[in-house]
Amino acid sequence: MAVPGQQLSWSAYYEAASNASWLDVFASAIYNERYLAQIIKTKPYSILEVGTARGLHAITLSYIVPRVVGIDADKHLIKIANCLNAKFKGKVQFLKMDAFNTSFTRNSFDLCCSQGFFEHFSDSDILSLLEEQLRVAQIVIFSVPSFYYPKRNVGNERLMKRQQWEKLMGRFRVDAFYYGPNIDTSGGLAGSLKPNLIKKMLTAPRKAQICFTVRKR
């Protein structure tokens, strides 16, 4: 699904990453360790990942969580995710589905999650997405690139500070924290093993991402 301002389709963005390796799975988990740990800390039995893309986080979570479902509106990405799920022996059910109007009943999951998803939408769409996710689960945990992230990978990312996100989600109960080195992580682990990036990783504040836990008031 294209969103206003998006310069690159998600299928095109992830096409080069469709042949992911175990190194990519490891890199994805390491970059987002605090986000994934926040999810695991709630001890969920069932998780819905919204905007799953190629599904690496869903696959990683499926090694620990008994039931993991990943949804995405792009059928090509669902095909890639299913291939990687088989390759890495994940236990995820991937489904093509509209995030604004899922077919799941109320409280179908313990938790909804996403990484790199909400920043592509307008204020009203973000609130609608949260309402839908809080219909099918009692907790939403998501991560977005922050104001300090160095680039817009597909062109329409809203790179905001934590306080801006918290103000936007004022109708909900929200807990948040920054994490992650201020470098572009889209190149994976190998792409980060360069002297200038390693220097940035070691010296910059760890504020590239923001992790939010959202509940109804």
TORPA-4810 file (N, C-alpha, C, O; in nm, 3 decimals):
<nodes>
NODE_1_0.085_-0.119_0.000_0.000_0.000_0.000_0.088_0.123_0.000_0.174_0.139_0.087_M
NODE_2_0.066_0.212_-0.098_0.142_0.335_-0.103_0.076_0.439_-0.013_-0.047_0.445_-0.005_A
NODE_3_0.155_0.519_0.053_0.108_0.625_0.142_0.157_0.756_0.085_0.270_0.761_0.034_V
NODE_4_0.076_0.867_0.092_0.122_0.995_0.036_0.264_1.031_0.077_0.300_1.022_0.195_P
NODE_5_0.344_1.072_-0.022_0.483_1.108_0.004_0.580_0.993_-0.011_0.702_1.013_-0.010_G
NODE_6_0.528_0.871_-0.027_0.616_0.755_-0.038_0.679_0.754_-0.176_0.609_0.764_-0.277_Q
NODE_7_0.810_0.742_-0.182_0.883_0.747_-0.308_0.918_0.609_-0.362_0.962_0.596_-0.477_Q
NODE_8_0.900_0.506_-0.280_0.940_0.372_-0.318_0.838_0.274_-0.262_0.804_0.282_-0.144_L
NODE_9_0.789_0.181_-0.345_0.693_0.083_-0.294_0.762_-0.012_-0.198_0.883_-0.033_-0.206_S
NODE_10_0.683_-0.069_-0.106_0.742_-0.163_-0.011_0.794_-0.287_-0.082_0.896_-0.343_-0.042_W
NODE_11_0.726_-0.331_-0.186_0.775_-0.446_-0.262_0.912_-0.418_-0.320_1.002_-0.503_-0.313_S
NODE_12_0.929_-0.298_-0.376_1.059_-0.261_-0.434_1.164_-0.245_-0.325_1.279_-0.285_-0.343_A
NODE_13_1.124_-0.187_-0.212_1.219_-0.165_-0.102_1.274_-0.296_-0.050_1.394_-0.307_-0.023_Y
NODE_14_1.187_-0.397_-0.037_1.230_-0.525_0.022_1.272_-0.629_-0.082_1.316_-0.738_-0.045_Y
NODE_15_1.260_-0.596_-0.211_1.294_-0.695_-0.314_1.438_-0.742_-0.299_1.467_-0.861_-0.306_E
NODE_16_1.530_-0.647_-0.279_1.672_-0.682_-0.267_1.699_-0.761_-0.140_1.800_-0.830_-0.129_A
NODE_17_1.606_-0.750_-0.042_1.626_-0.819_0.086_1.548_-0.949_0.095_1.541_-1.011_0.201_A
NODE_18_1.489_-0.992_-0.018_1.405_-1.111_-0.015_1.486_-1.240_0.006_1.432_-1.341_0.050_S
NODE_19_1.616_-1.235_-0.027_1.703_-1.351_-0.004_1.782_-1.332_0.125_1.905_-1.340_0.127_N
NODE_20_1.710_-1.307_0.232_1.774_-1.280_0.361_1.850_-1.403_0.410_1.814_-1.517_0.380_A
NODE_21_1.957_-1.377_0.487_2.038_-1.483_0.545_2.018_-1.485_0.696_1.950_-1.398_0.752_S
NODE_22_2.077_-1.585_0.763_2.073_-1.589_0.908_2.141_-1.466_0.967_2.104_-1.421_1.076_W
NODE_23_2.239_-1.410_0.897_2.305_-1.288_0.942_2.206_-1.172_0.947_2.211_-1.089_1.038_L
NODE_24_2.116_-1.166_0.848_2.014_-1.062_0.846_1.916_-1.078_0.962_1.874_-0.979_1.023_D
NODE_25_1.879_-1.202_0.991_1.789_-1.228_1.105_1.857_-1.181_1.233_1.795_-1.115_1.317_V
NODE_26_1.983_-1.216_1.248_2.059_-1.177_1.367_2.072_-1.026_1.376_2.052_-0.968_1.483_F
NODE_27_2.105_-0.960_1.264_2.122_-0.814_1.263_1.992_-0.745_1.300_1.992_-0.650_1.377_A
NODE_28_1.882_-0.793_1.244_1.751_-0.733_1.272_1.717_-0.744_1.420_1.665_-0.650_1.479_S
NODE_29_1.747_-0.859_1.479_1.719_-0.880_1.621_1.810_-0.795_1.710_1.764_-0.740_1.810_A
NODE_30_1.938_-0.783_1.673_2.032_-0.704_1.752_1.997_-0.555_1.748_1.997_-0.489_1.851_I
NODE_31_1.967_-0.504_1.630_1.932_-0.363_1.617_1.809_-0.327_1.701_1.799_-0.217_1.755_Y
NODE_32_1.716_-0.421_1.711_1.588_-0.394_1.778_1.571_-0.478_1.904_1.459_-0.514_1.941_N
NODE_33_1.682_-0.510_1.969_1.677_-0.598_2.086_1.587_-0.544_2.197_1.513_-0.620_2.258_E
NODE_34_1.593_-0.414_2.223_1.512_-0.358_2.333_1.364_-0.360_2.300_1.280_-0.381_2.388_R
NODE_35_1.331_-0.337_2.174_1.192_-0.347_2.129_1.140_-0.490_2.142_1.032_-0.512_2.196_Y
NODE_36_1.217_-0.586_2.093_1.176_-0.727_2.102_1.170_-0.773_2.248_1.080_-0.849_2.286_L
NODE_37_1.265_-0.727_2.330_1.265_-0.764_2.471_1.141_-0.709_2.542_1.087_-0.774_2.631_A
NODE_38_1.096_-0.590_2.501_0.976_-0.531_2.561_0.854_-0.617_2.530_0.766_-0.633_2.615_Q
NODE_39_0.849_-0.672_2.411_0.739_-0.762_2.374_0.745_-0.890_2.455_0.645_-0.932_2.513_I
NODE_40_0.862_-0.953_2.458_0.878_-1.081_2.527_0.852_-1.066_2.677_0.803_-1.159_2.741_I
NODE_41_0.885_-0.949_2.732_0.867_-0.925_2.875_0.721_-0.937_2.919_0.694_-0.969_3.035_K
NODE_42_0.627_-0.913_2.828_0.486_-0.924_2.863_0.437_-1.069_2.868_0.325_-1.096_2.910_T
NODE_43_0.523_-1.162_2.825_0.493_-1.306_2.824_0.365_-1.338_2.747_0.275_-1.405_2.800_K
NODE_44_0.355_-1.291_2.622_0.233_-1.316_2.545_0.226_-1.460_2.495_0.328_-1.521_2.467_P
NODE_45_0.106_-1.511_2.485_0.083_-1.641_2.421_0.060_-1.621_2.272_0.093_-1.707_2.191_Y
NODE_46_0.001_-1.506_2.236_-0.031_-1.480_2.096_0.002_-1.337_2.059_-0.021_-1.244_2.136_S
NODE_47_0.057_-1.320_1.938_0.100_-1.188_1.889_0.050_-1.169_1.747_0.053_-1.261_1.665_I
NODE_48_0.005_-1.047_1.719_-0.024_-1.006_1.582_0.075_-0.898_1.544_0.077_-0.791_1.606_L
NODE_49_0.158_-0.924_1.441_0.247_-0.820_1.389_0.180_-0.754_1.270_0.145_-0.820_1.172_E
NODE_50_0.162_-0.623_1.279_0.094_-0.546_1.175_0.197_-0.478_1.087_0.292_-0.417_1.137_V
NODE_51_0.180_-0.489_0.954_0.280_-0.437_0.862_0.406_-0.520_0.870_0.516_-0.467_0.889_G
NODE_52_0.390_-0.650_0.856_0.498_-0.745_0.884_0.612_-0.740_0.783_0.723_-0.783_0.814_T
NODE_53_0.585_-0.688_0.661_0.686_-0.681_0.554_0.745_-0.820_0.527_0.670_-0.914_0.500_A
NODE_54_0.879_-0.835_0.534_0.935_-0.967_0.507_0.931_-1.060_0.628_0.966_-1.177_0.617_R
NODE_55_0.888_-1.008_0.743_0.855_-1.094_0.855_0.967_-1.140_0.945_0.947_-1.235_1.022_G
NODE_56_1.085_-1.077_0.940_1.196_-1.127_1.021_1.169_-1.118_1.171_1.206_-1.208_1.246_L
NODE_57_1.105_-1.010_1.215_1.075_-0.999_1.357_0.969_-1.101_1.399_0.979_-1.162_1.506_H
NODE_58_0.869_-1.119_1.316_0.766_-1.219_1.346_0.827_-1.358_1.355_0.792_-1.436_1.444_A
NODE_59_0.917_-1.389_1.263_0.983_-1.519_1.264_1.066_-1.535_1.391_1.062_-1.641_1.455_I
NODE_60_1.141_-1.431_1.428_1.221_-1.437_1.551_1.132_-1.459_1.672_1.164_-1.542_1.758_T
NODE_61_1.022_-1.388_1.681_0.930_-1.401_1.794_0.865_-1.539_1.798_0.832_-1.589_1.906_L
NODE_62_0.847_-1.601_1.680_0.780_-1.731_1.676_0.863_-1.843_1.738_0.811_-1.951_1.768_S
NODE_63_0.994_-1.819_1.757_1.077_-1.919_1.825_1.046_-1.923_1.975_1.080_-2.019_2.044_Y
NODE_64_0.982_-1.816_2.025_0.958_-1.802_2.169_0.809_-1.803_2.202_0.767_-1.863_2.301_I
NODE_65_0.729_-1.736_2.119_0.586_-1.717_2.144_0.506_-1.826_2.070_0.530_-1.848_1.952_V
NODE_66_0.413_-1.893_2.137_0.341_-2.006_2.075_0.264_-1.971_1.948_0.264_-2.049_1.853_P
NODE_67_0.198_-1.855_1.944_0.118_-1.819_1.826_0.156_-1.682_1.777_0.142_-1.584_1.850_R
NODE_68_0.205_-1.672_1.653_0.241_-1.544_1.593_0.176_-1.536_1.455_0.190_-1.626_1.373_V
NODE_69_0.105_-1.427_1.432_0.042_-1.400_1.302_0.098_-1.268_1.251_0.108_-1.171_1.326_V
NODE_70_0.135_-1.264_1.123_0.183_-1.141_1.062_0.093_-1.101_0.947_0.060_-1.185_0.863_G
NODE_71_0.051_-0.974_0.942_-0.034_-0.929_0.832_0.031_-0.814_0.757_0.107_-0.735_0.814_I
NODE_72_0.001_-0.806_0.629_0.049_-0.698_0.544_-0.048_-0.683_0.428_-0.107_-0.782_0.383_D
NODE_73_-0.065_-0.561_0.378_-0.156_-0.537_0.267_-0.094_-0.573_0.132_-0.165_-0.579_0.031_A
NODE_74_0.037_-0.595_0.129_0.109_-0.622_0.004_0.125_-0.773_-0.015_0.198_-0.838_0.061_D
NODE_75_0.059_-0.829_-0.115_0.062_-0.974_-0.135_0.201_-1.024_-0.172_0.235_-1.138_-0.142_K
NODE_76_0.282_-0.939_-0.237_0.417_-0.981_-0.273_0.503_-0.996_-0.147_0.584_-1.088_-0.137_H
NODE_77_0.485_-0.905_-0.051_0.559_-0.915_0.074_0.516_-1.038_0.153_0.599_-1.102_0.219_L
NODE_78_0.389_-1.073_0.148_0.342_-1.194_0.216_0.408_-1.317_0.154_0.442_-1.412_0.225_I
NODE_79_0.425_-1.315_0.023_0.493_-1.426_-0.045_0.639_-1.436_0.001_0.688_-1.546_0.028_K
NODE_80_0.708_-1.322_0.011_0.846_-1.321_0.059_0.853_-1.371_0.203_0.938_-1.453_0.237_I
NODE_81_0.761_-1.322_0.287_0.759_-1.362_0.428_0.737_-1.512_0.443_0.801_-1.576_0.527_A
NODE_82_0.648_-1.569_0.364_0.623_-1.713_0.371_0.747_-1.793_0.329_0.777_-1.897_0.388_N
NODE_83_0.817_-1.744_0.229_0.940_-1.812_0.186_1.046_-1.808_0.296_1.111_-1.909_0.323_C
NODE_84_1.063_-1.692_0.359_1.162_-1.679_0.466_1.119_-1.757_0.590_1.203_-1.811_0.662_L
NODE_85_0.990_-1.763_0.614_0.938_-1.842_0.727_0.977_-1.989_0.712_1.016_-2.054_0.809_N
NODE_86_0.965_-2.040_0.590_1.005_-2.178_0.564_1.157_-2.195_0.574_1.207_-2.292_0.630_A
NODE_87_1.228_-2.098_0.518_1.375_-2.104_0.517_1.433_-2.106_0.658_1.527_-2.180_0.686_K
NODE_88_1.376_-2.024_0.747_1.430_-2.011_0.882_1.352_-2.091_0.986_1.369_-2.075_1.107_F
NODE_89_1.264_-2.179_0.934_1.188_-2.270_1.022_1.109_-2.194_1.128_1.103_-2.233_1.245_K
NODE_90_1.047_-2.084_1.084_0.958_-2.010_1.173_0.823_-2.077_1.183_0.794_-2.173_1.111_G
NODE_91_0.741_-2.024_1.273_0.607_-2.082_1.294_0.500_-1.974_1.281_0.401_-1.974_1.355_K
NODE_92_0.521_-1.882_1.189_0.431_-1.769_1.172_0.324_-1.800_1.068_0.351_-1.866_0.968_V
NODE_93_0.202_-1.752_1.092_0.098_-1.754_0.990_0.094_-1.615_0.929_0.056_-1.519_0.996_Q
NODE_94_0.131_-1.603_0.802_0.130_-1.474_0.733_0.003_-1.461_0.649_-0.033_-1.552_0.574_F
NODE_95_-0.065_-1.346_0.662_-0.192_-1.324_0.594_-0.194_-1.187_0.527_-0.145_-1.089_0.583_L
NODE_96_-0.250_-1.180_0.405_-0.273_-1.052_0.340_-0.398_-0.991_0.402_-0.505_-1.052_0.399_K
NODE_97_-0.386_-0.871_0.459_-0.499_-0.813_0.531_-0.481_-0.662_0.545_-0.368_-0.612_0.554_M
NODE_98_-0.591_-0.591_0.548_-0.594_-0.446_0.567_-0.579_-0.416_0.717_-0.662_-0.459_0.797_D
NODE_99_-0.476_-0.342_0.754_-0.451_-0.312_0.895_-0.560_-0.225_0.956_-0.579_-0.226_1.078_A
NODE_100_-0.631_-0.148_0.874_-0.736_-0.060_0.926_-0.865_-0.135_0.956_-0.949_-0.087_1.031_F
NODE_101_-0.880_-0.251_0.899_-1.005_-0.326_0.915_-0.973_-0.475_0.910_-1.002_-0.542_0.810_N
NODE_102_-0.914_-0.527_1.016_-0.878_-0.668_1.019_-1.002_-0.754_1.038_-1.108_-0.704_1.078_T
NODE_103_-0.989_-0.880_1.010_-1.103_-0.972_1.023_-1.104_-1.044_1.158_-1.183_-1.136_1.178_S
NODE_104_-1.016_-1.002_1.249_-1.007_-1.070_1.378_-1.113_-1.019_1.475_-1.151_-0.902_1.470_F
NODE_105_-1.161_-1.107_1.561_-1.258_-1.068_1.662_-1.190_-0.997_1.778_-1.067_-0.997_1.788_T
NODE_106_-1.269_-0.936_1.863_-1.218_-0.862_1.977_-1.131_-0.952_2.067_-1.167_-1.066_2.095_R
NODE_107_-1.016_-0.898_2.110_-0.924_-0.968_2.199_-0.880_-1.105_2.144_-0.869_-1.203_2.218_N
NODE_108_-0.855_-1.109_2.013_-0.805_-1.232_1.951_-0.659_-1.262_1.988_-0.614_-1.376_1.980_S
NODE_109_-0.585_-1.156_2.028_-0.443_-1.170_2.058_-0.412_-1.106_2.194_-0.487_-1.022_2.243_F
NODE_110_-0.302_-1.148_2.251_-0.254_-1.083_2.373_-0.190_-0.948_2.343_-0.195_-0.856_2.424_D
NODE_111_-0.130_-0.937_2.223_-0.049_-0.819_2.194_-0.040_-0.796_2.044_-0.030_-0.891_1.966_L
NODE_112_-0.044_-0.670_2.002_-0.014_-0.631_1.864_0.120_-0.559_1.863_0.152_-0.486_1.958_C
NODE_113_0.197_-0.578_1.758_0.327_-0.511_1.751_0.359_-0.471_1.608_0.300_-0.521_1.513_C
NODE_114_0.453_-0.379_1.595_0.504_-0.340_1.463_0.633_-0.264_1.481_0.657_-0.203_1.585_S
NODE_115_0.716_-0.268_1.379_0.841_-0.192_1.380_0.855_-0.123_1.245_0.852_-0.188_1.141_Q
NODE_116_0.871_0.010_1.247_0.884_0.083_1.122_0.757_0.086_1.042_0.760_0.069_0.920_G
NODE_117_0.643_0.108_1.107_0.512_0.105_1.041_0.435_0.235_1.060_0.397_0.298_0.961_F
NODE_118_0.413_0.276_1.183_0.325_0.390_1.212_0.376_0.522_1.156_0.297_0.611_1.128_F
NODE_119_0.507_0.535_1.138_0.562_0.664_1.095_0.526_0.701_0.951_0.558_0.810_0.906_E
NODE_120_0.459_0.610_0.880_0.422_0.635_0.741_0.279_0.686_0.725_0.229_0.698_0.613_H
NODE_121_0.212_0.717_0.837_0.071_0.754_0.830_0.043_0.890_0.893_0.124_0.944_0.969_F
NODE_122_-0.074_0.946_0.858_-0.118_1.073_0.913_-0.164_1.055_1.058_-0.180_0.943_1.105_S
NODE_123_-0.185_1.167_1.128_-0.232_1.161_1.266_-0.360_1.079_1.278_-0.371_0.989_1.361_D
NODE_124_-0.458_1.111_1.193_-0.587_1.042_1.201_-0.574_0.894_1.170_-0.641_0.811_1.232_S
NODE_125_-0.488_0.859_1.075_-0.468_0.718_1.042_-0.399_0.644_1.156_-0.433_0.530_1.186_D
NODE_126_-0.302_0.709_1.221_-0.233_0.647_1.335_-0.332_0.614_1.445_-0.328_0.505_1.502_I
NODE_127_-0.420_0.708_1.475_-0.521_0.685_1.579_-0.618_0.574_1.540_-0.657_0.494_1.624_L
NODE_128_-0.657_0.570_1.413_-0.746_0.464_1.365_-0.679_0.327_1.374_-0.741_0.229_1.415_S
NODE_129_-0.551_0.321_1.336_-0.477_0.196_1.344_-0.464_0.149_1.489_-0.479_0.030_1.517_L
NODE_130_-0.437_0.241_1.579_-0.426_0.205_1.721_-0.559_0.156_1.776_-0.562_0.059_1.852_L
NODE_131_-0.667_0.221_1.739_-0.800_0.177_1.785_-0.828_0.035_1.738_-0.880_-0.047_1.814_E
NODE_132_-0.796_0.006_1.613_-0.819_-0.129_1.561_-0.733_-0.231_1.631_-0.779_-0.340_1.664_E
NODE_133_-0.605_-0.197_1.655_-0.517_-0.291_1.723_-0.557_-0.313_1.868_-0.544_-0.424_1.921_Q
NODE_134_-0.607_-0.207_1.933_-0.652_-0.222_2.071_-0.790_-0.287_2.080_-0.838_-0.318_2.189_L
NODE_135_-0.853_-0.306_1.967_-0.974_-0.387_1.962_-0.941_-0.536_1.964_-1.009_-0.616_2.029_R
NODE_136_-0.835_-0.573_1.892_-0.800_-0.715_1.882_-0.700_-0.760_1.987_-0.674_-0.880_2.001_V
NODE_137_-0.641_-0.665_2.061_-0.545_-0.698_2.169_-0.552_-0.588_2.275_-0.596_-0.477_2.246_A
NODE_138_-0.509_-0.619_2.396_-0.514_-0.521_2.504_-0.388_-0.434_2.510_-0.388_-0.329_2.574_Q
NODE_139_-0.283_-0.477_2.444_-0.156_-0.403_2.445_-0.104_-0.389_2.302_-0.111_-0.483_2.223_I
NODE_140_-0.052_-0.271_2.271_0.018_-0.248_2.144_0.160_-0.203_2.178_0.179_-0.108_2.253_V
NODE_141_0.258_-0.272_2.123_0.398_-0.231_2.136_0.453_-0.207_1.996_0.450_-0.296_1.911_I
NODE_142_0.502_-0.085_1.973_0.556_-0.057_1.840_0.680_0.030_1.850_0.702_0.102_1.948_F
NODE_143_0.761_0.021_1.746_0.885_0.098_1.737_0.884_0.178_1.607_0.841_0.130_1.503_S
NODE_144_0.933_0.301_1.616_0.943_0.387_1.498_1.080_0.457_1.499_1.138_0.478_1.606_V
NODE_145_1.131_0.493_1.381_1.253_0.573_1.379_1.221_0.712_1.436_1.113_0.766_1.413_P
NODE_146_1.314_0.769_1.509_1.290_0.896_1.577_1.340_1.015_1.494_1.391_0.999_1.383_S
NODE_147_1.325_1.132_1.551_1.377_1.256_1.496_1.527_1.245_1.467_1.578_1.313_1.378_F
NODE_148_1.597_1.160_1.542_1.743_1.149_1.532_1.787_1.045_1.427_1.907_1.031_1.402_Y
NODE_149_1.693_0.974_1.368_1.730_0.876_1.265_1.783_0.951_1.142_1.726_1.055_1.106_Y
NODE_150_1.889_0.903_1.077_1.960_0.985_0.978_1.897_0.998_0.839_1.942_1.081_0.761_P
NODE_151_1.794_0.918_0.805_1.742_0.929_0.668_1.598_0.878_0.661_1.550_0.809_0.751_K
NODE_152_1.531_0.913_0.552_1.398_0.861_0.522_1.414_0.755_0.414_1.443_0.787_0.298_R
NODE_153_1.395_0.629_0.451_1.428_0.521_0.358_1.333_0.510_0.239_1.376_0.479_0.128_N
NODE_154_1.204_0.537_0.260_1.112_0.533_0.146_1.053_0.670_0.115_0.976_0.684_0.020_V
NODE_155_1.089_0.771_0.193_1.055_0.907_0.158_0.948_0.976_0.239_0.945_1.099_0.243_G
NODE_156_0.858_0.901_0.304_0.748_0.967_0.373_0.750_0.947_0.525_0.651_0.973_0.592_N
NODE_157_0.862_0.900_0.578_0.870_0.876_0.722_0.855_1.007_0.800_0.913_1.109_0.765_E
NODE_158_0.776_1.001_0.907_0.760_1.115_0.997_0.859_1.095_1.112_0.833_1.018_1.204_R
NODE_159_0.970_1.164_1.105_1.075_1.147_1.205_1.052_1.248_1.317_1.096_1.363_1.309_L
NODE_160_0.983_1.204_1.422_0.942_1.293_1.530_1.010_1.255_1.661_1.062_1.144_1.677_M
NODE_161_1.008_1.348_1.754_1.060_1.322_1.887_0.956_1.250_1.971_0.837_1.249_1.939_K
NODE_162_1.003_1.190_2.080_0.915_1.113_2.168_0.795_1.196_2.216_0.682_1.146_2.218_R
NODE_163_0.819_1.322_2.254_0.713_1.406_2.307_0.603_1.431_2.203_0.485_1.440_2.237_Q
NODE_164_0.641_1.442_2.075_0.542_1.463_1.970_0.452_1.341_1.955_0.331_1.355_1.938_Q
NODE_165_0.511_1.223_1.961_0.432_1.100_1.953_0.339_1.088_2.073_0.223_1.052_2.059_W
NODE_166_0.391_1.119_2.191_0.310_1.107_2.312_0.192_1.204_2.309_0.082_1.169_2.352_E
NODE_167_0.213_1.325_2.257_0.104_1.422_2.244_-0.001_1.371_2.146_-0.121_1.383_2.171_K
NODE_168_0.043_1.315_2.035_-0.048_1.260_1.934_-0.135_1.149_1.992_-0.253_1.138_1.959_L
NODE_169_-0.076_1.067_2.079_-0.148_0.952_2.135_-0.204_0.982_2.275_-0.216_0.892_2.358_M
NODE_170_-0.238_1.108_2.299_-0.281_1.151_2.431_-0.404_1.081_2.485_-0.424_1.077_2.607_G
NODE_171_-0.487_1.025_2.398_-0.609_0.957_2.445_-0.579_0.818_2.505_-0.666_0.755_2.564_R
NODE_172_-0.455_0.772_2.487_-0.416_0.640_2.536_-0.317_0.651_2.652_-0.261_0.757_2.677_F
NODE_173_-0.297_0.540_2.723_-0.189_0.530_2.821_-0.064_0.487_2.746_-0.063_0.383_2.681_R
NODE_174_0.042_0.566_2.756_0.161_0.542_2.674_0.286_0.543_2.762_0.306_0.633_2.842_V
NODE_175_0.370_0.441_2.744_0.505_0.439_2.801_0.602_0.431_2.684_0.573_0.368_2.582_D
NODE_176_0.718_0.497_2.697_0.810_0.502_2.583_0.954_0.515_2.627_0.984_0.560_2.737_A
NODE_177_1.044_0.472_2.537_1.187_0.493_2.559_1.260_0.497_2.424_1.219_0.432_2.328_F
NODE_178_1.369_0.574_2.421_1.456_0.576_2.304_1.551_0.456_2.310_1.582_0.405_2.417_Y
NODE_179_1.596_0.412_2.193_1.700_0.310_2.188_1.766_0.314_2.050_1.710_0.370_1.956_Y
NODE_180_1.882_0.254_2.039_1.946_0.232_1.910_2.042_0.342_1.867_2.014_0.460_1.888_G
NODE_181_2.155_0.303_1.806_2.253_0.401_1.756_2.196_0.482_1.640_2.113_0.432_1.564_P
NODE_182_2.240_0.606_1.628_2.187_0.698_1.528_2.249_0.675_1.390_2.314_0.764_1.335_N
NODE_183_2.229_0.557_1.337_2.279_0.526_1.204_2.167_0.460_1.125_2.072_0.407_1.182_I
NODE_184_2.178_0.465_0.993_2.081_0.399_0.906_2.108_0.249_0.909_2.214_0.203_0.865_D
NODE_185_2.013_0.173_0.961_2.035_0.029_0.977_1.977_-0.052_0.861_1.976_-0.175_0.867_T
NODE_186_1.930_0.014_0.756_1.864_-0.059_0.649_1.960_-0.150_0.572_1.916_-0.243_0.504_S
NODE_187_2.090_-0.125_0.582_2.187_-0.208_0.511_2.222_-0.336_0.583_2.300_-0.416_0.531_G
NODE_188_2.165_-0.359_0.699_2.193_-0.481_0.774_2.326_-0.475_0.847_2.394_-0.372_0.846_G
NODE_189_2.362_-0.585_0.909_2.482_-0.591_0.991_2.608_-0.565_0.908_2.694_-0.488_0.950_L
NODE_190_2.620_-0.629_0.792_2.740_-0.613_0.710_2.759_-0.468_0.667_2.871_-0.417_0.663_A
NODE_191_2.647_-0.400_0.636_2.654_-0.261_0.594_2.696_-0.167_0.705_2.737_-0.054_0.678_G
NODE_192_2.688_-0.214_0.829_2.725_-0.129_0.943_2.870_-0.148_0.985_2.921_-0.073_1.068_S
NODE_193_2.936_-0.247_0.929_3.074_-0.275_0.969_3.172_-0.190_0.889_3.263_-0.241_0.823_L
NODE_194_3.152_-0.059_0.895_3.241_0.037_0.829_3.294_0.131_0.936_3.221_0.167_1.028_K
NODE_195_3.420_0.173_0.926_3.482_0.254_1.033_3.401_0.376_1.073_3.385_0.403_1.193_P
NODE_196_3.348_0.451_0.975_3.274_0.573_1.010_3.144_0.542_1.081_3.104_0.615_1.172_N
NODE_197_3.077_0.434_1.041_2.952_0.396_1.105_2.976_0.339_1.244_2.899_0.364_1.337_L
NODE_198_3.083_0.261_1.259_3.117_0.207_1.391_3.148_0.321_1.487_3.109_0.317_1.604_I
NODE_199_3.220_0.424_1.438_3.251_0.540_1.522_3.123_0.609_1.566_3.110_0.646_1.683_K
NODE_200_3.028_0.627_1.473_2.900_0.688_1.507_2.825_0.604_1.610_2.767_0.656_1.705_K
NODE_201_2.828_0.473_1.589_2.757_0.382_1.677_2.809_0.392_1.820_2.732_0.383_1.916_M
NODE_202_2.940_0.411_1.834_3.002_0.413_1.966_2.993_0.549_2.035_3.001_0.557_2.157_L
NODE_203_2.977_0.656_1.957_2.983_0.789_2.016_2.848_0.862_2.019_2.829_0.950_2.103_T
NODE_204_2.755_0.828_1.931_2.627_0.900_1.926_2.532_0.851_2.035_2.538_0.734_2.074_A
NODE_205_2.445_0.939_2.085_2.342_0.895_2.181_2.254_0.788_2.116_2.230_0.790_1.996_P
NODE_206_2.207_0.694_2.197_2.126_0.585_2.143_1.980_0.628_2.137_1.899_0.595_2.224_R
NODE_207_1.949_0.704_2.031_1.815_0.761_2.019_1.755_0.743_1.880_1.661_0.815_1.844_K
NODE_208_1.806_0.651_1.802_1.759_0.637_1.664_1.615_0.587_1.656_1.544_0.619_1.561_A
NODE_209_1.571_0.510_1.755_1.438_0.451_1.754_1.365_0.487_1.883_1.426_0.521_1.984_Q
NODE_210_1.233_0.479_1.876_1.150_0.496_1.996_1.058_0.375_2.006_0.994_0.337_1.908_I
NODE_211_1.051_0.317_2.124_0.961_0.204_2.150_0.846_0.253_2.239_0.869_0.313_2.343_C
NODE_212_0.725_0.225_2.196_0.605_0.266_2.270_0.525_0.142_2.314_0.510_0.046_2.239_F
NODE_213_0.474_0.148_2.436_0.375_0.052_2.482_0.246_0.130_2.505_0.244_0.226_2.582_T
NODE_214_0.139_0.088_2.438_0.015_0.163_2.437_-0.100_0.076_2.489_-0.116_-0.039_2.449_V
NODE_215_-0.179_0.134_2.578_-0.299_0.068_2.632_-0.414_0.168_2.632_-0.390_0.289_2.626_R
NODE_216_-0.536_0.119_2.639_-0.651_0.209_2.656_-0.650_0.266_2.796_-0.602_0.202_2.890_K
NODE_217_-0.703_0.385_2.810_-0.716_0.446_2.944_-0.832_0.382_3.020_-0.859_0.419_3.134_R
</nodes>
